[in-house]
Amino acid sequence: MVADSHAFHAWVEVEGHAIDFMAPLFTDAAQEEGLARVPRRMFQRPLAEMKGLDEISQPGDFMR
């Protein structure tokens, strides 16, 4: 997967939450790239729960 002027990822921040409308499509993108099957999930999380890179340790952890 790549992020450039033709492929990027973004989420919406509203009232202290991050909402990623593309998250449910990640399964399809991962399969197209030959990556392991990823469960289809939505992403709506309080920004206060955001972690630093060295704190990511379990499913659901996220960073900006």
Secondary structure, DSSP 8 states (H G I E B T S, - for coil): ---BTTB----EEETTEEEETTGGGHHHHHHHTT--------EEEEGGG---GGG--STT----
